[in-house]
Amino acid sequence: MDSFQSEYGFPGATASVAMPDGRVISVASGLADQESGALMTPETRMLAASIGKTFVAMTALSLEDEGALSRAGLVSDYLADRDWFARLPNSDTMTFGDLLRHGAGLPDHVHLETFQAEMATRMSSGTAALTPEEAIAFVLSAETLFDAGSGWAYTDTGYLLLGLVIEEASGRPYYDLVSDRFLAPLSLTATAPSNTPSIPGLAVGYVAEDNPFGLPARTMDDAGNLVWDPAMEWTGGGLVSTAHDLAMWGHKLFNGDAMEAPYLDRLLDNIPVSPDAPDIQYGAGIAIYNETARGPVYGHGGWIPGYVSSLRHYADHGVTIAFQINTDVGIADDSTDLVPALEAALADLAIEIAQSSAREETLLRDVQIIDIASGDITQGQSVLIRDGTIAEIGTEITAPEAVQVDGGGRYLIPGLWDSHVHIFSSATEPETALPLYLINGITGIRDMGALWPIADQQAMQRQIETGDMLGPRLILAGAWVDASPGSWPGIFLADTPDDARTVVGQIESEGWAAVKSYSMLDQATYATLADAAADAGLPLIGHIPERVSLEAAIDAGQSGMEHFGRIPMACSTEEQRMLDDLRRVIAEGGDQAAVFEVMAARNAIILDSWDADLCAGILRDMAEADLHVSPTLVVANFYLGNWPDDDTPQMRMIPSAVRDAWGEPDFRMEAMTNEVRALAEDSIALDRRTFAMAHAGSALP
């Protein structure tokens, strides 16, 4: 990418390749803002322009699955009541399928001089964007290019009509549909509607001085807002994205994984773009190149003032490429070969990587395999790994072409998971923590609450996935929700059931993996939080709020519970009294000290009233509900002061600055009363007794 940037002189670009196994590798080059010197990064967003047509087409196909519309259906069935519709070319004969494939015989308003003049006027004056119907008006009463269904002519106008039909057929806004059906389910977290001049994380776009729209060369003002309103594109494209998201989308789309219902035959149902080029066709929102040096290619390009994007899938090789460039200089007028040259270079690189990966074999010799179910150890084994999968296990395996690794009689185990971590608690913690997890055999972690913005966490998650950073697989589950004022910076706050639904909507839109309940939610808000999480398809995990019983949490459908302390409390015959005492203090306006006092008193009550039979029933209910528990019992060492010595093996790789920080004041330690400290060892012993009871199986159905 750097060599292309140097040769062609564009400001900046991002590029991503998706491998056959779904891995995405992303890079960036150059500048996102030439004036400020801000660097382009893989997370930098740009307008995706007409690549958005692939999302429009898939939204239409998803509605066809539901019977809401049909490709064979007439457009007039949906729009004939509009007072302008009869003035459209082929208004009586064009079908929904014609619009999908650009076969309706409509002109393209974008390239009409009258439209470009209107655009220039609106852009220079800051006037609001044209509505879809105002844009369509530029082709009313125009000459028909050909009879509907008998030819091909690319037209953004047709895709604006598609948008109107989609909304008429579904009764919902298009952007809501595409978000609910594709952006959120496929975790395309950087992709969003480009329906406002203010778009976070957007690179500055640059255009030629003599561009037909009268735009300044720099299309963004000093406040970071576009000087024109991209909302006018709508279903002609209408999305902002990253190369990473586009590559991931292409991988899902062209492998048949973008939605559950089968669709590839309809996506690829096509018409030729020209009698002179019979091997180039257009399907449902996608271009198809059947005969290329690299085999069949599917995809779409995108141009909008200041931005150029490309998405290409190479079917014979299972690889997908995407790139975005923050200028259209030399590209809009076809005076440079940058786009096809970059497409070819990225395709060849992706194919080479895929072929190399497919050939890769690794043979681990002389290892002891541990069966994690039985604990049995089998010595003197060899393990052949092919294409990232264990292909063979035995004592005599011959693989001369494989990379040979002598295990030296060491143990081989599956990768471990740590399901409760907080690695984003400081700016430098990941660089210390991530390698330590791998060194200790932990290949997956679930982060349960962070001080970093979600976009920064997702950026690191992508770097790990692509191999640009060493670290365990990362699940971002730390969208914690608590009552005001909240225990940590950046926590989501919900004091009412309405707040809970709003917060879950935000959590879903930001791309979190779960909703995490926290300690001080009231019962009504918690119950709504559980319902909203279920509606959003997100698991509810986290703390059992201090005013909610464990049985109520089970009934609410909480699927994951963090920490073990609430289980011994539920095993107490006095659980209800403890809940009522706290509810009363909070209802009476008790301050933090009063709340902590009531909660601290629970330890003695639990020790006096813990009941084994009651506990067996609670554990049985948890097992039947499949309530996963991350006990975090090791945290007890923190409260008891059982610190490892500095010269113990597990401490040697931890920087001294981190160890020193562990001794700094902590609000949790400061909140511990003398009574709590005196009871701490007994309370922790009861936690461990209850934990052992669960694992002994005595409570299982």
HUBEL-V117616 format. One record per residue. RES is the residue in one letter. SS is DSSP state (helix for helix, strand for strand, loop for the rest). BURIAL is # if it has 24 or more other ideal C-beta (glycine too) atoms within 12 Angstrom, else .. Layout:
# HUBEL-V117616
res,ss,burial
RES,SS,BURIAL
RES,SS,BURIAL
This chain:
# HUBEL-V117616
res,ss,burial
M,loop,#
D,helix,.
S,helix,.
F,helix,#
Q,helix,#
S,helix,.
E,helix,.
Y,helix,#
G,loop,.
F,loop,#
P,loop,#
G,strand,#
A,strand,#
T,strand,#
A,strand,#
S,strand,#
V,strand,#
A,strand,#
M,loop,#
P,loop,#
D,loop,.
G,loop,#
R,loop,#
V,strand,#
I,strand,#
S,strand,#
V,strand,#
A,strand,#
S,strand,#
G,strand,#
L,strand,#
A,strand,#
D,strand,#
Q,loop,#
E,loop,.
S,loop,.
G,loop,.
A,strand,.
L,strand,.
M,loop,#
T,loop,#
P,loop,#
E,loop,#
T,loop,#
R,strand,#
M,strand,#
L,strand,#
A,loop,#
A,helix,#
S,helix,#
I,helix,#
G,helix,#
K,helix,#
T,helix,#
F,helix,#
V,helix,#
A,helix,#
M,helix,#
T,helix,#
A,helix,#
L,helix,#
S,helix,#
L,helix,#
E,helix,#
D,helix,.
E,loop,.
G,loop,.
A,loop,#
L,loop,#
S,loop,.
R,loop,#
A,loop,.
G,loop,#
L,strand,#
V,loop,#
S,helix,#
D,helix,.
Y,helix,#
L,helix,#
A,loop,.
D,loop,.
R,loop,.
D,loop,.
W,loop,.
F,helix,#
A,helix,.
R,helix,.
L,loop,#
P,loop,#
N,loop,#
S,loop,#
D,loop,.
T,loop,.
M,loop,#
T,strand,#
F,helix,#
G,helix,#
D,helix,#
L,helix,#
L,helix,#
R,loop,#
H,loop,#
G,loop,#
A,loop,#
G,loop,#
L,loop,#
P,loop,#
D,loop,#
H,helix,#
V,helix,#
H,helix,.
L,loop,#
E,helix,.
T,helix,.
F,helix,#
Q,helix,.
A,helix,.
E,helix,#
M,helix,#
A,helix,.
T,helix,.
R,helix,#
M,helix,#
S,helix,.
S,helix,.
G,loop,.
T,loop,.
A,loop,.
A,loop,#
L,loop,#
T,loop,.
P,helix,#
E,helix,#
E,helix,#
A,helix,#
I,helix,#
A,helix,#
F,helix,#
V,helix,#
L,loop,#
S,loop,.
A,loop,#
E,loop,.
T,loop,#
L,loop,#
F,loop,.
D,loop,.
A,loop,#
G,loop,#
S,loop,.
G,loop,#
W,loop,#
A,loop,#
Y,loop,#
T,loop,#
D,helix,#
T,helix,#
G,helix,#
Y,helix,#
L,helix,#
L,helix,#
L,helix,#
G,helix,#
L,helix,#
V,helix,#
I,helix,#
E,helix,#
E,helix,#
A,helix,#
S,helix,#
G,loop,.
R,loop,.
P,loop,.
Y,helix,#
Y,helix,#
D,helix,.
L,helix,#
V,helix,#
S,helix,#
D,helix,#
R,helix,#
F,helix,#
L,helix,#
A,loop,#
P,loop,#
L,loop,#
S,loop,#
L,loop,#
T,loop,#
A,loop,#
T,loop,#
A,strand,#
P,strand,#
S,loop,#
N,loop,#
T,loop,#
P,loop,#
S,loop,.
I,loop,#
P,loop,.
G,loop,#
L,strand,#
A,loop,#
V,loop,#
G,loop,#
Y,strand,#
V,loop,#
A,loop,#
E,loop,.
D,loop,.
N,loop,#
P,loop,#
F,loop,#
G,loop,#
L,loop,#
P,loop,#
A,loop,#
R,strand,#
T,loop,#
M,strand,#
D,loop,.
D,loop,.
A,loop,.
G,loop,#
N,loop,.
L,strand,#
V,loop,#
W,loop,#
D,loop,#
P,helix,#
A,helix,#
M,helix,#
E,loop,#
W,helix,#
T,helix,#
G,helix,#
G,loop,#
G,loop,#
L,strand,#
V,strand,#
S,strand,#
T,loop,#
A,helix,#
H,helix,#
D,helix,#
L,helix,#
A,helix,#
M,helix,#
W,helix,#
G,helix,#
H,helix,#
K,helix,#
L,helix,#
F,helix,#
N,loop,#
G,loop,.
D,loop,.
A,loop,#
M,loop,#
E,loop,.
A,loop,.
P,loop,.
Y,loop,#
L,helix,#
D,helix,.
R,helix,#
L,helix,#
L,helix,#
D,loop,#
N,loop,#
I,strand,#
P,strand,.
V,loop,#
S,loop,.
P,loop,.
D,loop,.
A,loop,.
P,loop,.
D,loop,.
I,strand,#
Q,strand,#
Y,strand,#
G,loop,#
A,loop,#
G,loop,#
I,loop,#
A,strand,#
I,strand,#
Y,strand,#
N,loop,.
E,loop,.
T,loop,#
A,loop,.
R,loop,#
G,loop,.
P,loop,#
V,strand,#
Y,strand,#
G,strand,#
H,strand,#
G,strand,#
G,strand,#
W,strand,#
I,strand,#
P,loop,#
G,loop,#
Y,strand,#
V,strand,#
S,strand,#
S,strand,#
L,strand,#
R,strand,#
H,strand,#
Y,strand,#
A,loop,#
D,loop,.
H,loop,#
G,loop,#
V,strand,#
T,strand,#
I,strand,#
A,strand,#
F,strand,#
Q,strand,#
I,strand,#
N,loop,#
T,strand,#
D,loop,#
V,loop,#
G,loop,.
I,loop,#
A,loop,#
D,loop,.
D,loop,.
S,loop,.
T,loop,.
D,loop,.
L,helix,#
V,helix,#
P,helix,.
A,helix,.
L,helix,#
E,helix,#
A,helix,#
A,helix,#
L,helix,#
A,helix,#
D,helix,.
L,helix,#
A,helix,#
I,helix,#
E,helix,.
I,helix,#
A,helix,#
Q,helix,.
S,helix,.
S,helix,#
A,helix,.
R,helix,.
E,loop,.
E,strand,#
T,strand,#
L,strand,#
L,strand,#
R,strand,#
D,strand,#
V,strand,#
Q,strand,.
I,strand,#
I,strand,.
D,loop,.
I,loop,.
A,loop,.
S,loop,.
G,loop,.
D,loop,.
I,strand,.
T,strand,.
Q,strand,.
G,strand,.
Q,strand,#
S,strand,#
V,strand,#
L,strand,#
I,strand,#
R,strand,.
D,loop,.
G,loop,.
T,strand,.
I,strand,.
A,strand,.
E,strand,.
I,strand,.
G,strand,.
T,loop,.
E,loop,.
I,loop,#
T,loop,.
A,loop,.
P,loop,.
E,loop,.
A,loop,.
V,strand,.
Q,strand,.
V,strand,.
D,strand,.
G,loop,.
G,loop,.
G,loop,.
R,loop,.
Y,strand,.
L,strand,#
I,loop,.
P,loop,.
G,loop,.
L,strand,.
W,strand,.
D,strand,#
S,strand,#
H,strand,#
V,strand,#
H,loop,#
I,loop,#
F,loop,#
S,loop,#
S,loop,.
A,loop,.
T,loop,.
E,helix,#
P,helix,#
E,helix,.
T,helix,.
A,helix,#
L,helix,#
P,helix,.
L,helix,#
Y,helix,#
L,helix,.
I,helix,.
N,loop,.
G,loop,.
I,strand,#
T,strand,.
G,strand,#
I,strand,#
R,strand,#
D,strand,#
M,loop,#
G,loop,#
A,loop,#
L,loop,.
W,loop,#
P,loop,.
I,helix,#
A,helix,#
D,helix,.
Q,helix,#
Q,helix,#
A,helix,#
M,helix,#
Q,helix,#
R,helix,#
Q,helix,#
I,helix,#
E,helix,#
T,helix,#
G,loop,.
D,loop,.
M,loop,.
L,loop,.
G,loop,#
P,loop,#
R,strand,#
L,strand,#
I,strand,#
L,strand,#
A,loop,#
G,loop,#
A,loop,#
W,strand,#
V,strand,#
D,strand,#
A,loop,#
S,loop,.
P,loop,.
G,loop,.
S,loop,#
W,loop,#
P,loop,.
G,loop,.
I,loop,#
F,strand,#
L,strand,#
A,loop,#
D,loop,#
T,loop,.
P,helix,.
D,helix,.
D,helix,#
A,helix,#
R,helix,#
T,helix,.
V,helix,#
V,helix,#
G,helix,#
Q,helix,.
I,helix,#
E,helix,#
S,helix,#
E,helix,#
G,loop,#
W,loop,#
A,loop,#
A,strand,#
V,strand,#
K,strand,#
S,strand,#
Y,loop,#
S,loop,#
M,loop,#
L,loop,#
D,loop,#
Q,helix,#
A,helix,#
T,helix,#
Y,helix,#
A,helix,#
T,helix,#
L,helix,#
A,helix,#
D,helix,.
A,helix,#
A,helix,#
A,helix,.
D,helix,.
A,loop,#
G,loop,.
L,loop,#
P,strand,#
L,strand,#
I,strand,#
G,strand,#
H,loop,#
I,loop,#
P,loop,#
E,loop,#
R,loop,#
V,loop,#
S,loop,#
L,helix,#
E,helix,#
A,helix,#
A,helix,#
I,helix,#
D,helix,.
A,helix,#
G,loop,#
Q,loop,#
S,loop,#
G,strand,#
M,strand,#
E,strand,#
H,loop,#
F,loop,#
G,helix,#
R,helix,#
I,helix,#
P,helix,#
M,helix,#
A,helix,#
C,loop,#
S,strand,#
T,loop,.
E,loop,#
E,helix,#
Q,helix,.
R,helix,.
M,helix,#
L,helix,#
D,helix,.
D,helix,#
L,helix,#
R,helix,#
R,helix,.
V,helix,#
I,helix,#
A,helix,.
E,loop,.
G,loop,.
G,loop,.
D,loop,.
Q,helix,.
A,helix,.
A,helix,.
V,helix,#
F,helix,#
E,helix,.
V,helix,#
M,helix,#
A,helix,#
A,loop,#
R,helix,#
N,helix,#
A,helix,.
I,helix,#
I,helix,#
L,helix,#
D,helix,.
S,helix,#
W,strand,#
D,loop,.
A,helix,.
D,helix,.
L,helix,#
C,helix,#
A,helix,#
G,helix,#
I,helix,#
L,helix,#
R,helix,#
D,helix,#
M,helix,#
A,helix,.
E,helix,.
A,loop,#
D,loop,.
L,loop,#
H,strand,#
V,strand,#
S,strand,#
P,loop,#
T,loop,#
L,helix,#
V,helix,.
V,helix,#
A,helix,#
N,helix,.
F,helix,.
Y,helix,#
L,helix,.
G,loop,.
N,loop,.
W,loop,.
P,loop,.
D,loop,.
D,loop,.
D,loop,.
T,loop,.
P,helix,.
Q,helix,.
M,helix,.
R,loop,.
M,loop,.
I,loop,#
P,loop,.
S,helix,.
A,helix,.
V,helix,.
R,helix,.
D,helix,.
A,helix,.
W,helix,.
G,loop,.
E,loop,.
P,loop,.
D,loop,.
F,helix,.
R,helix,.
M,helix,.
E,helix,.
A,loop,.
M,loop,#
T,loop,.
N,helix,.
E,helix,.
V,helix,#
R,helix,.
A,helix,.
L,helix,#
A,helix,#
E,helix,.
D,helix,.
S,helix,#
I,helix,#
A,helix,.
L,helix,#
D,helix,#
R,helix,.
R,helix,#
T,helix,#
F,helix,#
A,helix,.
M,helix,#
A,helix,#
H,helix,.
A,loop,.
G,loop,.
S,loop,.
A,loop,#
L,loop,.
P,loop,.
